[in-house]
Amino acid sequence: MGPAASTPSTAAAPPVAAPSSRRFWPEGWWRLIDIKIGIIPLPIYLILVALIAVLVQEGEIKPDGPTMIAVLVLGGFTCAEIGKRIPILKNIGAGAIFATFIPSALVYYKFVPPQMEKAIIDFTKFTNFLYIYIATIIVGSILGMDRDVLIKGFLKIFAPLAIGSVAAGLVGTLVGTMLGIGAYKTFFFIVVPIMAGGVGEGAIPLSIGYAAILGTQQGVMFAQVLPPVMLGSLTAIVLSGTLNYVGKKKPHLTGNGKLQPDAEEMKSSDAQAKAEAAQKGIDPATIGAAGLTAITLYLLGVMCHHLTGLPAPVAMLFLAVFAKLASAVSPRLQAGGFVVYKFVQVSMTYPLLFAIGVALTPWKDLMAAFTVVNLITIIATVGTLMTVGFFVGRALNMYPIETAIVNACHSGQGGTGDVAILTAADRMALMPFAQIATRIGGALTVTGTLIVMKWIGA
């Protein structure tokens, strides 16, 4: 009877199944595909590498949207991932530095196939997607700010920017003079180009003005002012990345992207309305509408440029601020704009920097500025600009790291420099203030410098 009684319990025991975690399909595959290089799942990354290699071999790399998205995403996130894995350098913005300057070096040393280089250059210049990026970043970050904080921030930022610019001009010129470069050459051909606002809006108009005043060729002047622009931008990227590291160690010095303390922000009706809209969920149509709003504001900025001469990104910046202050954009659309801003920031930054490195960053010109005296002078100029911004911002009850980073953008390579600097600093929300530093600060620098040069009759 005993054995018979025990039989049912033995028969009822379920078979022991292999743990699902040991199966490759689908759980193992899911784990594999969740491994990412940047935003690219590892299997997709390997497939893309193989596909692009075949397309290069077959001569089928063309400047169309799908191909260029694959090339730029693959190149940008690969370079950034290398930078992020290097000890010490990863703490000072190496991801942004590598994504910008590795492709520039690869092009110069002929490691990029000529067909791919031409396709990237054509795509970057003809699509002008840098401005799509800047438009969505500016509009999204402005719409995400509290109205009162926005007003106070825009009024305050001019003080550290102006004082820092004057101090940087004086210190940079003094250092260059002491090193034997000469006050005239240091000021007009090193210090001023650094703070001129980049290449398109800075170095080019500056070189045209210099050529007209000095009676020489514009190309000769451009070749002299371009290297300090690029090396100044690289210096600003490194120093901003360093400040990001400092902010992690000393959190009381930073607002992590906020320009000033805003303890009352969540009490404002504007902030409460945005919070309520976000809690209800943002549908895809609202996200699409927010993206189109950003593009519309940019096109309005282009029209303002034709009518007034004001640079389109600056005009768009003012229009976005006006729309925000006038409550012309609903809280729901503002929340959608923030979603667009985050998507663009995460998915487009490193591919954009890779394109900039290939199409707009000549490695030869960058290396031409790497002399000891030039390097010391440039570091002194950018360092002073940021240091003064740090302390003036602190005196005005602004976060000192944020004001220093905004001042750094005044020494950047235009809009491309702003992207690289803010990426290295991990503070893309500062883009509206960076555009003020770059565009308005650069325009005032170029205009004032040409007046001075003509006045002294050099």
C-alpha positions in Angstrom: 0.0 0.0 0.0 2.9 2.4 0.8 4.4 2.3 -2.7 1.0 2.7 -4.3 0.3 5.7 -2.2 3.5 7.4 -3.2 3.1 6.9 -7.0 0.6 9.8 -7.6 2.9 12.4 -6.0 5.8 11.2 -8.1 3.8 11.3 -11.3 2.4 14.8 -10.6 5.9 16.4 -10.3 6.4 18.7 -13.3 9.4 18.2 -15.5 12.3 20.5 -14.8 12.6 23.1 -17.6 15.8 24.8 -18.5 15.9 28.4 -17.2 14.6 30.8 -19.8 17.7 32.9 -19.2 19.9 30.3 -20.8 18.0 30.2 -24.1 19.5 32.3 -26.9 16.2 32.9 -28.7 14.6 35.1 -27.9 15.8 36.1 -24.5 19.5 35.9 -25.3 19.0 37.8 -28.5 17.1 40.5 -26.6 19.9 40.9 -24.2 22.3 41.2 -27.1 20.2 43.8 -29.0 20.0 45.8 -25.8 23.7 46.3 -25.8 24.2 49.7 -27.5 27.0 51.7 -29.0 25.6 55.2 -28.5 22.0 54.7 -29.5 22.8 51.8 -32.0 22.0 48.2 -30.9 25.1 46.1 -31.3 23.6 43.7 -34.0 22.4 46.7 -36.0 25.8 48.3 -35.6 27.6 45.3 -37.1 25.1 45.1 -39.9 25.6 48.8 -40.7 29.4 48.4 -40.8 29.0 45.5 -43.3 26.5 47.3 -45.4 28.5 50.6 -45.6 31.7 48.6 -46.4 29.8 46.9 -49.3 28.4 50.3 -50.5 31.8 51.9 -50.5 33.2 48.9 -52.4 30.4 49.2 -55.0 30.7 53.0 -55.3 27.2 53.5 -54.1 27.7 56.0 -51.2 25.5 58.9 -52.2 24.3 62.0 -50.4 20.7 60.8 -50.0 18.9 60.8 -46.6 18.9 57.1 -45.7 22.6 56.5 -46.6 23.8 59.6 -44.9 21.8 58.9 -41.7 23.5 55.5 -41.5 27.0 56.8 -42.2 26.8 59.8 -39.8 25.1 57.9 -37.0 27.7 55.1 -37.3 30.7 57.4 -37.5 29.5 59.9 -34.9 28.6 57.4 -32.2 31.7 55.3 -32.9 34.0 58.3 -32.4 32.1 59.4 -29.3 32.1 56.0 -27.8 35.9 55.8 -28.1 36.3 59.2 -26.4 33.9 58.2 -23.6 36.0 55.1 -22.8 39.4 56.8 -22.4 40.3 57.4 -18.8 40.6 61.0 -17.6 39.7 62.4 -21.1 36.2 61.0 -20.8 35.7 63.5 -17.9 36.5 66.5 -20.0 34.2 66.0 -23.0 36.3 63.6 -25.0 33.1 62.2 -26.7 32.4 65.6 -28.4 36.1 66.2 -29.1 36.6 62.8 -30.8 33.3 63.0 -32.7 34.5 66.4 -34.2 38.2 66.0 -34.7 38.8 62.3 -35.4 36.8 62.6 -38.7 38.7 65.7 -39.6 42.0 63.9 -39.2 40.7 60.8 -41.0 39.8 63.0 -44.0 43.2 64.8 -44.0 45.2 61.5 -43.9 43.0 60.0 -46.6 41.4 57.3 -44.4 37.9 58.3 -45.5 37.1 57.2 -49.1 36.8 60.2 -51.4 33.3 59.2 -52.4 32.1 59.1 -48.8 33.8 62.4 -48.0 32.1 64.2 -51.0 28.8 62.7 -50.1 29.0 63.9 -46.5 30.1 67.4 -47.5 27.3 67.7 -50.1 24.7 66.4 -47.6 25.9 68.7 -44.8 26.0 71.8 -47.0 22.9 71.3 -49.1 20.6 70.1 -46.4 21.8 72.6 -43.8 20.7 70.3 -41.1 22.8 72.1 -38.6 20.1 74.7 -38.4 17.4 72.1 -38.0 19.3 70.9 -35.0 19.8 74.4 -33.6 16.2 75.4 -34.3 14.8 72.4 -32.3 17.3 72.8 -29.5 16.6 76.5 -29.1 12.8 76.3 -29.4 12.6 73.2 -27.1 14.8 74.7 -24.4 13.1 78.1 -24.4 9.7 76.5 -24.3 10.9 74.4 -21.4 12.0 77.3 -19.3 9.9 79.2 -16.8 8.8 82.6 -18.1 10.3 84.6 -15.1 13.5 82.6 -15.2 13.8 83.3 -18.9 13.4 87.0 -18.5 15.9 87.3 -15.7 18.4 85.0 -17.4 18.4 87.0 -20.7 18.9 90.3 -18.8 21.7 89.0 -16.6 23.8 87.0 -19.1 25.1 90.2 -20.8 27.1 91.3 -17.8 29.4 88.3 -17.5 29.6 88.1 -21.2 30.6 91.8 -21.7 33.0 91.9 -18.7 34.6 88.6 -19.7 35.1 89.7 -23.3 36.9 92.9 -22.3 39.1 91.0 -19.7 39.9 88.2 -22.2 40.9 90.8 -24.8 43.3 92.5 -22.4 44.8 89.4 -20.9 45.2 87.6 -24.3 46.9 90.6 -25.9 49.2 91.0 -22.9 50.2 87.4 -22.9 50.8 87.3 -26.6 52.9 90.5 -26.4 55.0 89.1 -23.6 55.6 86.0 -25.7 56.9 88.0 -28.5 54.0 87.9 -31.0 53.4 91.6 -30.7 50.3 93.5 -29.4 48.9 94.3 -32.9 49.2 90.7 -34.3 48.0 89.2 -31.0 44.9 91.3 -30.7 43.7 91.4 -34.3 44.8 88.0 -35.5 44.5 85.7 -32.4 42.3 87.3 -29.7 39.6 88.9 -31.9 39.1 85.8 -34.2 38.6 83.6 -31.1 35.6 85.8 -30.0 34.4 86.7 -33.5 31.5 84.1 -33.6 32.9 81.2 -35.6 33.7 80.8 -39.3 30.7 81.9 -41.3 29.6 84.8 -39.1 33.0 85.6 -37.7 36.2 84.7 -39.6 34.8 85.3 -43.1 33.4 88.9 -42.5 36.4 89.7 -40.3 38.8 88.6 -43.1 36.8 90.6 -45.6 37.0 93.7 -43.4 40.7 93.2 -42.8 41.4 92.8 -46.5 39.5 96.0 -47.3 41.3 98.1 -44.6 44.8 96.7 -45.2 44.6 96.5 -49.0 45.3 92.8 -49.3 43.6 89.6 -50.5 40.7 88.2 -48.4 42.0 84.7 -48.8 45.3 85.6 -47.2 43.5 87.2 -44.2 41.2 84.3 -43.9 44.1 81.8 -43.7 45.5 83.8 -40.7 42.3 84.2 -38.7 40.9 80.7 -39.2 43.4 78.6 -37.1 42.8 80.6 -33.8 39.0 80.2 -34.3 39.3 76.5 -34.4 41.9 76.1 -31.7 40.0 78.5 -29.5 36.9 76.4 -29.9 38.8 73.2 -29.1 40.1 74.9 -25.9 36.6 75.9 -24.9 35.4 72.3 -25.5 38.1 70.9 -23.2 37.6 73.6 -20.5 33.8 73.2 -20.6 34.1 69.4 -20.3 36.4 70.0 -17.3 33.8 72.3 -15.7 31.2 69.5 -16.1 33.5 67.2 -14.1 34.0 69.9 -11.5 30.2 70.4 -11.2 29.8 66.7 -10.4 32.3 67.0 -7.6 31.0 70.4 -6.3 27.2 70.4 -7.1 26.6 73.7 -5.3 28.4 75.5 -8.2 26.0 74.3 -10.9 22.4 74.2 -11.8 23.0 71.3 -14.2 21.8 73.4 -17.2 19.8 76.0 -15.3 21.4 79.5 -15.5 20.2 80.6 -12.1 18.4 79.4 -9.0 14.7 79.3 -9.5 13.3 78.0 -6.2 9.9 79.6 -7.1 9.7 78.1 -10.5 7.2 75.3 -9.7 4.9 77.8 -8.0 4.3 79.8 -11.2 1.2 79.2 -13.3 3.4 78.6 -16.3 5.3 75.8 -14.7 2.2 74.2 -13.3 0.4 74.2 -16.6 3.4 72.5 -18.3 3.6 69.9 -15.6 -0.1 69.1 -15.9 0.2 68.8 -19.7 3.1 66.5 -19.4 1.3 64.3 -16.8 -1.6 63.8 -19.3 0.8 62.4 -21.9 2.1 63.9 -25.1 0.7 62.2 -28.3 2.7 61.9 -31.5 0.7 64.6 -33.2 1.7 67.1 -30.6 5.3 66.1 -30.9 5.1 66.6 -34.7 3.4 69.9 -34.2 6.2 71.1 -31.9 8.8 70.1 -34.4 7.0 72.0 -37.1 6.7 75.0 -34.8 10.5 75.1 -34.5 11.0 74.9 -38.2 8.4 77.7 -38.8 10.2 79.9 -36.3 13.5 79.3 -38.1 11.9 80.2 -41.5 10.6 83.4 -39.9 14.1 84.0 -38.7 15.4 83.6 -42.3 12.8 86.2 -43.5 13.9 88.6 -40.7 17.5 88.1 -41.9 16.6 89.2 -45.4 14.7 92.2 -44.1 16.9 93.4 -41.2 20.3 91.6 -41.7 19.9 90.0 -38.3 21.4 86.4 -38.4 18.5 83.9 -38.8 19.3 81.9 -35.6 19.3 85.1 -33.5 16.0 86.3 -35.1 14.5 82.9 -34.4 15.8 83.1 -30.8 14.0 86.4 -30.3 10.9 85.1 -31.9 10.8 82.0 -29.7 11.3 84.2 -26.6 8.5 86.5 -27.7 6.2 83.5 -28.3 7.1 82.2 -24.8 6.6 85.5 -23.0 3.3 86.3 -24.9 1.9 82.8 -24.0 1.4 82.2 -27.7 2.3 78.5 -27.3 0.0 76.2 -25.3 1.5 74.2 -22.3 0.8 71.0 -24.2 2.8 72.2 -27.2 5.5 73.4 -24.9 5.8 69.9 -23.4 5.9 68.5 -26.9 8.7 70.9 -27.8 10.7 69.6 -24.9 10.2 66.0 -26.2 11.5 67.0 -29.6 14.4 68.8 -28.0 15.5 65.7 -26.0 15.1 63.4 -29.0 17.3 65.7 -31.2 19.8 66.1 -28.4 20.2 62.4 -27.8 20.1 61.1 -31.4 21.5 63.9 -33.6 24.3 65.5 -31.7 27.2 63.1 -32.4 26.2 62.4 -36.0 26.1 66.2 -36.5 29.5 66.6 -35.0 30.9 63.9 -37.2 29.5 65.7 -40.3 31.0 69.0 -39.1 34.4 67.3 -38.6 34.4 66.0 -42.2 32.8 69.0 -44.0 33.7 72.1 -41.9 36.9 71.4 -39.9 40.1 71.4 -41.9 42.7 69.5 -39.9 45.6 71.3 -41.6 44.4 74.7 -40.4 43.9 73.4 -36.9 47.4 72.0 -36.8 48.8 75.3 -38.1 47.8 77.0 -34.8 49.6 74.4 -32.7 52.7 76.5 -31.9 53.6 77.0 -28.2 53.1 80.8 -28.1 49.8 80.6 -30.0 48.6 77.8 -27.8 49.5 79.7 -24.6 47.9 82.9 -25.8 44.7 81.1 -26.9 44.4 79.2 -23.6 44.9 82.5 -21.7 42.2 84.2 -23.7 39.6 81.5 -23.4 40.5 80.8 -19.8 40.1 84.4 -18.8 36.8 84.7 -20.6 35.4 81.7 -18.7 37.0 82.6 -15.4 35.5 86.1 -15.4 32.2 84.6 -16.4 32.4 82.2 -13.5 33.0 84.9 -10.8 30.7 87.6 -12.3 27.9 85.0 -12.6 28.4 84.0 -9.0 28.3 87.7 -7.9 25.0 88.1 -9.8 23.5 85.0 -8.1 23.8 82.9 -11.2 25.3 79.4 -11.3 29.0 80.1 -11.9 29.6 76.9 -14.0 26.7 77.7 -16.3 27.8 81.3 -16.9 31.4 80.2 -17.5 30.1 77.7 -20.1 28.0 80.3 -21.8 31.0 82.6 -22.0 33.0 79.7 -23.5 30.5 79.7 -26.4 31.7 83.2 -27.2 35.0 81.6 -28.1 33.5 78.7 -30.0 33.4 77.8 -33.7 30.0 79.4 -34.3 26.9 77.2 -34.1 29.0 74.1 -34.6 31.2 75.1 -31.7 28.1 75.7 -29.5 27.0 72.2 -30.1 30.4 70.7 -29.3 30.9 72.9 -26.2 27.5 72.2 -24.7 27.7 68.5 -25.6 31.1 68.3 -23.8 29.6 70.2 -20.8 26.4 68.1 -21.0 24.3 71.3 -20.8 22.5 71.5 -24.1 19.7 73.5 -22.3 22.0 76.5 -22.4 21.7 76.7 -26.2 19.6 79.9 -26.2 22.2 81.7 -24.1 25.0 80.2 -26.1 23.5 81.7 -29.3 23.5 85.1 -27.7 27.1 84.7 -26.7 28.1 83.4 -30.2 25.9 85.4 -32.6 25.4 88.8 -30.8 28.7 88.7 -29.0 30.5 87.8 -32.2 28.8 90.4 -34.3 29.6 93.1 -31.8 33.2 91.9 -31.7 33.7 92.0 -35.5 32.0 95.4 -35.9 33.9 97.0 -33.0 37.2 95.5 -34.2 36.9 96.8 -37.8 36.1 100.2 -36.5 39.1 100.2 -34.3 41.4 98.9 -37.0 40.2 101.6 -39.5 40.5 104.3 -36.8 44.1 103.5 -35.9 44.9 103.4 -39.7 46.9 100.2 -39.5 
